[in-house]
Amino acid sequence: MKYKQCLLTKFTFSGLINQMTWLPEKFAIQGEYIKLKTEDNGWDDGWCVKIVYKGIKFDENFVSARSQDYKKQRKTSDI
């Protein structure tokens, strides 16, 4: 399965939220509304796919491996 990088937006009572994420190609459709799975295995509804970045596609293994890179970067850069 291939993934595309997308910008998502959601309107809440406190304002507009933006989020960058990788979505499976079948869900990466500009203008569509999607649900995101939460950490407690629930669903967060109402996210709009605002931008689907073209030319950037990676397979599931690459996206999963890179999703944890920030943990290593913080260990070496935080004081």
Secondary structure, 3 states (H helix, E strand, C coil): CEEEEEEEEEEECCEEEEEEEEEEHHHCCCCCEEEEECCCCCEEEEEEEEEEEEEEEEEHHHHHHHCCHHHHHHHHHCC
